[in-house]
Amino acid sequence: MSAVETGTGMTLASYTTLRLGGPAERFLVAGTEAELVDRVRAADAAGEPLLLLGGGSNLVVADEGFPGTVLRIGTGGWERDKQDGAEVEVEAAAGAQWDEFVAATVEHGLGGLECLSGIPGLVGATPIQNVGAYGCEVSDLIVAVRLYDRRDGEVRTLAASELGFAYRTSVLKGTDRGVVLGVRFRLRADGLSQPIHYAELARTLGVRTGERVPAERARAAVLTLRRGKGMVLEAADHDTWSAGSFFTNPILAESELPAVLARIAEVAGADAAVPRYPAPEGVKLSAAWLIERAGFGKGHPGPGGRVALSGKHTLALTNRGGASTADLLALAREVRDGVRTAFGVTLRPEPLLINCTL
C-alpha cells in the first residue's frame, strides 16, 4: 500500500476499537517503512501536528477529532532471523497486526508470545507501553527496537536495556520523538510456552505455576479467558467495544499501603482479602477489585446508558452504541473519583488521550 491521502475530515471512530473519535484534518496511510519515515519528516518540516495511528486499540480520541495529520501505519510482515541454540530471534514490522504475528510464531513452533494472545493493535505499539497479560510482558522478550528519531532525523536501534521498561511503560511512552519501525524478539525454538506464572491461567491449563506447556495450548487457554472477559474484539459484542483495560493497576509505596488498607477495611470489611502483588516501586493493587468494592459493578452505566463498564470485566469502559467520547470520559471520571473517595487511591488511564483529558 502506498502512502496516499485518503481524505480530509475522515472520522477517526472508524479506526478505533472504541468506535469513538471525531474527524482528522488530513488522513494518510503509509504502506512501507520508507514512506512512513518520509511522511513523518515532511510533517515535521512543515510544523504540522501529527498523530500516528496503529490499530486504534489504545486511543481515546476527542469528539472534536485531531487538528492535524493522522498517519496510519500500514507496514507489515515478520521474519525469522538468527538461531542460537534453543533461542531464535525474529523481527516484526511496526504495522503488523499483533495477534496475527503471535499466532504465526506459535504455528511456526516458536514459544514466548503465547500469553499475549488476543491483544488488539499493532506490533509497534507493544514496546511503547510494555504490553503485558497473564504474567508476561513484551519486555521479557524484546531484544531491540528500531525507530525513526524525529529530533535527530535518523533511524536508530535501541537495545532493550535502553528502553527503560517498567509496568506498562517505557522511555517511548509519553513522547512522540521515536516512531517505531520494527521490533526484534527473542523466542524459544522448542515450541513450549514461557513458564506459566499467572495463577488463573495455570488453573485453566491444569498445571502448577512455573510449568511450561506447548505454546499452542497456552494460546488457546489465554484466548478462552480473554473472550470470557470481553477482551477479544467481536463486532457484534458491545462488551468488546473498548480500549481494553482503561485503568492501570495502581502501584503504592510501602509507606502508603497501611492507610489505604485501613480505608479498604472500613468499606469492604476488616477481613477483606485485598489482592496485592510485589512491584519494583512498592506494592501493586488490583484496579478491578478496587472499582468493584467502590460500588461500580459489571455493567455499571454511564450517561444515558450509551457507555458502561463491561458486563464481563470492570476494567473495560465500553461504547454501547451511539456514544460520544465525552460520555466515555464522564464515566471514567465517575469511576476514578469514586475509587479515590472510597480508598484514597487515584487510578490512572492506560489508553492515550488524544485532544482530550480526564
C-alpha positions as CSV (number, residue, x, y, z in Angstrom):
1,M,0.0,0.0,0.0
2,S,1.4,3.4,-1.0
3,A,1.4,6.4,1.2
4,V,-1.7,8.1,-0.1
5,E,-4.0,10.8,1.0
6,T,-7.4,9.1,1.7
7,G,-9.3,12.2,2.5
8,T,-9.9,15.1,4.8
9,G,-12.4,15.1,7.6
10,M,-12.1,11.3,7.9
11,T,-13.9,10.2,11.1
12,L,-11.5,8.5,13.4
13,A,-14.2,6.5,15.1
14,S,-13.8,4.1,12.2
15,Y,-10.3,3.4,13.2
16,T,-10.5,2.9,17.0
17,T,-11.7,-0.1,18.9
18,L,-14.0,2.1,21.0
19,R,-15.7,3.3,17.8
20,L,-15.3,6.9,19.1
21,G,-13.4,10.0,17.8
22,G,-14.1,12.9,15.6
23,P,-12.6,13.9,12.2
24,A,-9.0,14.2,11.2
25,E,-8.0,17.4,9.4
26,R,-5.9,15.2,7.0
27,F,-5.7,11.4,6.8
28,L,-2.8,9.5,5.2
29,V,-1.7,5.8,5.0
30,A,1.9,4.7,4.8
31,G,2.4,1.2,3.4
32,T,6.2,0.9,3.5
33,E,8.8,1.9,6.1
34,A,10.4,4.4,3.7
35,E,7.0,6.1,3.2
36,L,6.4,6.2,6.9
37,V,9.7,7.9,7.6
38,D,9.2,10.3,4.6
39,R,5.7,11.3,5.7
40,V,6.8,11.9,9.3
41,R,9.8,14.0,8.1
42,A,7.5,16.0,5.8
43,A,5.0,16.8,8.6
44,D,7.8,17.8,11.0
45,A,9.4,20.0,8.4
46,A,6.1,21.7,7.8
47,G,5.4,22.1,11.5
48,E,2.1,20.1,11.2
49,P,0.6,18.4,14.2
50,L,0.9,14.6,13.6
51,L,-0.9,11.6,15.1
52,L,0.5,8.2,14.3
53,L,-2.3,5.7,14.1
54,G,-1.9,1.9,14.5
55,G,-4.6,-0.4,15.4
56,G,-6.5,2.2,17.4
57,S,-6.9,-0.1,20.3
58,N,-5.3,2.2,22.9
59,L,-6.7,5.5,21.8
60,V,-9.4,7.8,23.2
61,V,-9.9,10.5,20.6
62,A,-11.8,13.6,21.3
63,D,-15.2,14.2,19.7
64,E,-13.6,17.3,18.0
65,G,-11.1,14.9,16.3
66,F,-7.5,15.8,15.6
67,P,-6.4,19.2,14.3
68,G,-3.6,18.0,12.0
69,T,-2.4,15.0,10.0
70,V,-3.3,11.5,11.1
71,L,-0.8,9.0,9.6
72,R,-1.9,5.4,9.6
73,I,0.9,2.8,9.8
74,G,0.3,0.2,7.1
75,T,3.5,-1.7,7.1
76,G,3.5,-5.4,7.8
77,G,5.3,-8.7,7.9
78,W,7.9,-10.5,10.1
79,E,10.9,-12.7,9.5
80,R,12.8,-15.3,11.4
81,D,16.5,-14.4,11.8
82,K,19.3,-16.0,13.6
83,Q,19.1,-19.0,15.9
84,D,21.5,-19.6,18.9
85,G,20.8,-23.0,20.4
86,A,17.3,-23.1,21.7
87,E,16.7,-19.4,21.1
88,V,15.5,-17.7,17.9
89,E,15.4,-14.0,17.0
90,V,12.5,-12.7,14.9
91,E,11.8,-9.2,13.7
92,A,8.3,-7.8,13.0
93,A,7.3,-4.6,11.2
94,A,5.6,-2.0,13.4
95,G,2.4,-2.2,11.3
96,A,2.0,-6.0,11.6
97,Q,-1.2,-7.0,13.4
98,W,-0.1,-8.1,16.9
99,D,-2.3,-11.2,17.3
100,E,-1.7,-12.4,13.7
101,F,2.0,-12.2,14.5
102,V,1.6,-14.1,17.8
103,A,-0.4,-16.7,16.0
104,A,2.2,-17.1,13.3
105,T,5.1,-17.6,15.7
106,V,3.1,-20.3,17.6
107,E,2.3,-22.0,14.3
108,H,6.0,-22.0,13.4
109,G,6.8,-23.8,16.6
110,L,8.2,-20.8,18.5
111,G,7.4,-20.2,22.1
112,G,7.3,-17.0,24.2
113,L,4.5,-14.7,23.0
114,E,1.5,-17.1,23.6
115,C,0.4,-15.5,26.8
116,L,0.0,-12.2,24.9
117,S,-2.5,-13.7,22.5
118,G,-5.8,-11.9,21.7
119,I,-4.5,-8.4,22.4
120,P,-5.6,-6.0,19.6
121,G,-3.4,-3.5,17.9
122,L,-0.1,-3.5,16.1
123,V,3.4,-4.7,16.9
124,G,4.8,-1.2,17.0
125,A,2.6,-0.2,20.0
126,T,3.7,-3.1,22.2
127,P,7.1,-1.8,23.4
128,I,5.8,1.8,24.0
129,Q,3.6,0.8,27.0
130,N,5.3,-2.6,27.7
131,V,2.2,-4.5,26.8
132,G,1.5,-7.4,29.2
133,A,-1.0,-10.0,30.2
134,Y,-1.3,-13.3,32.1
135,G,2.1,-13.0,33.8
136,C,4.1,-12.0,30.7
137,E,5.3,-8.6,29.3
138,V,6.9,-7.9,26.0
139,S,9.9,-6.6,27.8
140,D,10.6,-10.2,28.8
141,L,11.2,-11.0,25.1
142,I,12.3,-7.8,23.3
143,V,15.9,-7.7,22.1
144,A,15.8,-4.3,20.4
145,V,13.5,-1.7,18.8
146,R,14.3,0.1,15.5
147,L,12.9,3.6,15.3
148,Y,13.0,6.9,13.5
149,D,14.3,9.6,15.8
150,R,12.3,12.7,14.9
151,R,14.7,15.0,16.7
152,D,17.9,13.7,15.1
153,G,16.2,12.8,11.8
154,E,17.9,9.3,11.8
155,V,16.9,5.7,12.0
156,R,18.3,4.2,15.2
157,T,18.2,0.9,17.0
158,L,17.7,0.8,20.8
159,A,18.6,-2.3,22.8
160,A,16.1,-3.5,25.4
161,S,18.3,-2.2,28.1
162,E,17.9,1.4,26.7
163,L,14.1,1.3,26.7
164,G,13.5,1.9,30.4
165,F,10.9,-0.8,30.7
166,A,8.6,-0.7,33.7
167,Y,5.0,-1.6,34.5
168,R,3.0,-0.6,31.4
169,T,5.6,2.0,30.3
170,S,8.9,2.6,28.6
171,V,11.0,5.6,27.6
172,L,8.9,5.7,24.4
173,K,5.6,6.4,26.3
174,G,4.5,10.0,26.7
175,T,6.7,11.2,23.9
176,D,6.3,11.2,20.1
177,R,10.0,11.6,19.5
178,G,10.6,7.9,18.4
179,V,8.5,6.4,15.6
180,V,8.7,2.6,16.0
181,L,9.6,0.9,12.7
182,G,10.3,-2.7,13.8
183,V,10.6,-4.8,16.9
184,R,13.0,-7.7,17.5
185,F,12.1,-10.5,19.8
186,R,14.0,-13.5,21.3
187,L,11.8,-16.6,21.3
188,R,12.3,-20.3,22.0
189,A,12.6,-22.9,19.3
190,D,11.2,-25.8,21.3
191,G,7.6,-24.8,20.9
192,L,7.0,-24.6,24.6
193,S,5.4,-21.6,26.4
194,Q,7.0,-19.3,28.8
195,P,6.8,-20.6,32.4
196,I,3.1,-20.2,33.4
197,H,3.2,-17.6,36.3
198,Y,-0.4,-16.4,36.3
199,A,-2.5,-18.4,38.7
200,E,-5.8,-18.2,36.7
201,L,-4.0,-19.4,33.6
202,A,-2.3,-22.2,35.5
203,R,-5.7,-23.4,36.8
204,T,-7.2,-23.3,33.4
205,L,-4.4,-25.4,32.0
206,G,-4.4,-27.7,35.0
207,V,-0.7,-27.2,35.7
208,R,1.4,-25.8,38.6
209,T,2.7,-22.3,38.3
210,G,6.2,-22.3,36.8
211,E,5.5,-25.2,34.4
212,R,5.7,-24.9,30.7
213,V,3.2,-26.3,28.2
214,P,3.0,-26.4,24.4
215,A,2.7,-22.8,23.2
216,E,-0.5,-23.6,21.1
217,R,-2.2,-25.0,24.2
218,A,-1.3,-21.8,26.3
219,R,-2.5,-19.6,23.4
220,A,-5.9,-21.4,23.3
221,A,-6.3,-21.1,27.0
222,V,-5.5,-17.4,27.0
223,L,-7.9,-16.7,24.2
224,T,-10.7,-18.6,26.1
225,L,-10.0,-16.5,29.2
226,R,-9.9,-13.2,27.3
227,R,-13.2,-14.0,25.5
228,G,-14.8,-14.6,28.8
229,K,-13.8,-11.1,29.9
230,G,-14.9,-9.4,26.6
231,M,-11.2,-8.8,25.7
232,V,-11.2,-10.3,22.2
233,L,-12.7,-8.0,19.6
234,E,-16.2,-9.1,18.3
235,A,-18.1,-6.7,16.1
236,A,-21.4,-7.8,17.5
237,D,-20.4,-7.7,21.1
238,H,-20.5,-4.3,22.7
239,D,-18.6,-5.6,25.7
240,T,-15.6,-5.6,23.3
241,W,-16.1,-2.0,22.1
242,S,-13.4,-0.8,24.4
243,A,-9.8,0.2,24.7
244,G,-9.1,-2.9,26.8
245,S,-8.2,-2.2,30.4
246,F,-9.0,1.5,30.9
247,F,-7.1,1.9,34.2
248,T,-3.7,0.5,35.1
249,N,-3.3,-1.4,38.4
250,P,-2.1,1.2,40.9
251,I,1.3,0.8,42.5
252,L,1.7,2.2,46.0
253,A,4.8,2.9,48.0
254,E,5.1,0.7,51.1
255,S,4.6,3.7,53.2
256,E,1.2,4.5,51.6
257,L,-0.2,1.0,52.0
258,P,-1.3,0.9,55.7
259,A,-3.6,4.0,55.2
260,V,-5.1,2.5,52.1
261,L,-5.7,-0.8,53.7
262,A,-7.4,0.9,56.6
263,R,-9.7,2.7,54.2
264,I,-10.5,-0.6,52.4
265,A,-11.3,-2.3,55.8
266,E,-13.8,0.5,56.5
267,V,-15.6,0.0,53.2
268,A,-15.2,-3.7,52.5
269,G,-14.7,-5.1,56.0
270,A,-11.7,-5.9,58.2
271,D,-11.4,-9.5,56.8
272,A,-11.5,-8.4,53.1
273,A,-8.8,-10.3,51.1
274,V,-7.1,-7.5,49.2
275,P,-5.3,-8.7,46.1
276,R,-1.7,-7.3,46.1
277,Y,1.4,-8.1,44.3
278,P,5.1,-7.1,44.7
279,A,6.2,-4.4,42.3
280,P,9.7,-2.8,41.9
281,E,8.3,0.6,43.1
282,G,6.2,-0.9,46.0
283,V,3.0,-2.9,46.0
284,K,0.6,-3.3,43.1
285,L,-3.1,-3.5,43.8
286,S,-5.9,-4.7,41.6
287,A,-7.7,-1.8,39.9
288,A,-10.7,-4.0,39.0
289,W,-11.0,-5.1,42.7
290,L,-11.0,-1.5,43.9
291,I,-13.5,-0.4,41.3
292,E,-15.9,-3.2,42.3
293,R,-15.5,-2.5,46.0
294,A,-16.1,1.2,45.4
295,G,-19.6,0.3,44.2
296,F,-19.1,0.0,40.4
297,G,-20.2,-3.4,39.3
298,K,-20.1,-5.0,35.9
299,G,-22.4,-3.2,33.5
300,H,-22.5,0.0,35.6
301,P,-23.9,2.6,33.2
302,G,-22.6,6.0,32.2
303,P,-24.6,8.9,30.7
304,G,-27.8,7.8,29.1
305,G,-26.6,4.2,29.1
306,R,-24.6,4.9,25.9
307,V,-21.4,3.8,27.7
308,A,-21.0,1.3,30.6
309,L,-18.5,-0.8,32.4
310,S,-18.2,-4.1,30.5
311,G,-20.7,-6.7,31.6
312,K,-17.7,-9.1,31.8
313,H,-14.9,-7.1,33.2
314,T,-15.0,-3.9,35.3
315,L,-11.7,-2.6,33.9
316,A,-13.2,-2.1,30.4
317,L,-15.2,1.0,29.7
318,T,-17.4,0.2,26.7
319,N,-19.4,2.0,24.0
320,R,-22.9,0.6,23.9
321,G,-23.7,2.2,20.6
322,G,-24.3,5.9,19.9
323,A,-21.9,7.1,22.5
324,S,-19.6,10.1,22.4
325,T,-16.1,10.4,23.8
326,A,-17.5,12.9,26.3
327,D,-19.8,10.2,27.5
328,L,-16.9,7.8,28.0
329,L,-14.8,10.4,29.8
330,A,-17.7,11.2,32.1
331,L,-17.9,7.5,33.1
332,A,-14.2,7.3,33.6
333,R,-14.2,10.3,35.9
334,E,-17.0,8.9,37.9
335,V,-15.1,5.6,38.4
336,R,-11.8,7.4,39.1
337,D,-13.3,9.8,41.6
338,G,-15.4,7.1,43.3
339,V,-12.3,4.9,43.9
340,R,-10.3,7.9,45.2
341,T,-13.1,8.9,47.5
342,A,-13.5,5.4,48.9
343,F,-9.9,4.4,49.2
344,G,-7.6,7.4,48.6
345,V,-6.2,5.7,45.5
346,T,-6.1,7.6,42.2
347,L,-6.4,5.4,39.1
348,R,-4.5,6.3,36.0
349,P,-5.8,5.8,32.5
350,E,-3.9,3.3,30.3
351,P,-5.0,4.5,26.8
352,L,-3.6,7.6,25.2
353,L,-6.0,10.5,25.4
354,I,-5.9,12.4,22.1
355,N,-7.0,16.1,22.2
356,C,-9.0,15.4,25.4
357,T,-8.3,15.0,29.1
358,L,-9.6,13.0,32.0
